């Protein structure tokens, strides 16, 4: 996790530097706030990863002398294919479109979202599609 934290903290430092330069050269508020948010959004997970990387045992990915065999292990199980994530995305689209077209699309979107959640639950309990 040291590499991941280093990359995210590098993003945060870049955002802070660019935010300061932008603020001193443009005096524009919206862009300055967005660049500051970019820096903070790199700092939050980067700081968290850095905090955890100091407290956990090093992973093989963090060791420059590690071999591929050290990082190998059980892959685990992957979920089967399902239509329900697409249905849930379509429901989120309909809810978002309710801001433009009216509340009736939100009703359709929430109905579709509830059916997608029920579909995921039913599919997970019976083991997916064969």
FENWO-V738495 format. One record per residue. N is the residue number from 0. RES is the residue in three letters. OMEGA is omega as a letter, one per 30 degrees, with the letter a starting at -180 (NA if undefined). Layout:
# FENWO-V738495
N | RES | OMEGA
N | RES | OMEGA
This chain:
# FENWO-V738495
0 | UNK | l
1 | UNK | a
2 | UNK | l
3 | UNK | l
4 | UNK | l
5 | UNK | a
6 | UNK | a
7 | UNK | l
8 | UNK | l
9 | UNK | l
10 | UNK | a
11 | UNK | l
12 | UNK | l
13 | UNK | l
14 | UNK | l
15 | UNK | a
16 | UNK | a
17 | UNK | l
18 | UNK | l
19 | UNK | l
20 | UNK | a
21 | UNK | a
22 | UNK | a
23 | UNK | a
24 | UNK | a
25 | UNK | a
26 | UNK | l
27 | UNK | a
28 | UNK | a
29 | UNK | l
30 | UNK | l
31 | UNK | l
32 | UNK | l
33 | UNK | l
34 | UNK | l
35 | UNK | l
36 | UNK | l
37 | UNK | l
38 | UNK | l
39 | UNK | l
40 | UNK | l
41 | UNK | a
42 | UNK | a
43 | UNK | l
44 | UNK | l
45 | UNK | l
46 | UNK | l
47 | UNK | l
48 | UNK | l
49 | UNK | l
50 | UNK | a
51 | UNK | a
52 | UNK | l
53 | UNK | a
54 | UNK | a
55 | UNK | l
56 | UNK | a
57 | UNK | l
58 | UNK | l
59 | UNK | l
60 | UNK | a
61 | UNK | a
62 | UNK | a
63 | UNK | a
64 | UNK | a
65 | UNK | l
66 | UNK | l
67 | UNK | a
68 | UNK | l
69 | UNK | a
70 | UNK | a
71 | UNK | l
72 | UNK | l
73 | UNK | a
74 | UNK | l
75 | UNK | a
76 | UNK | l
77 | UNK | l
78 | UNK | l
79 | UNK | l
80 | UNK | a
81 | UNK | l
82 | UNK | a
83 | UNK | l
84 | UNK | l
85 | UNK | l
86 | UNK | l
87 | UNK | l
88 | UNK | l
89 | UNK | l
90 | UNK | l
91 | UNK | l
92 | UNK | l
93 | UNK | l
94 | UNK | l
95 | UNK | l
96 | UNK | l
97 | UNK | l
98 | UNK | a
99 | UNK | a
100 | UNK | l
101 | UNK | a
102 | UNK | a
103 | UNK | l
104 | UNK | l
105 | UNK | l
106 | UNK | l
107 | UNK | a
108 | UNK | l
109 | UNK | l
110 | UNK | l
111 | UNK | l
112 | UNK | l
113 | UNK | l
114 | UNK | l
115 | UNK | l
116 | UNK | l
117 | UNK | l
118 | UNK | l
119 | UNK | a
120 | UNK | a
121 | UNK | a
122 | UNK | a
123 | UNK | a
124 | UNK | a
125 | UNK | l
126 | UNK | l
127 | UNK | a
128 | UNK | l
129 | UNK | NA
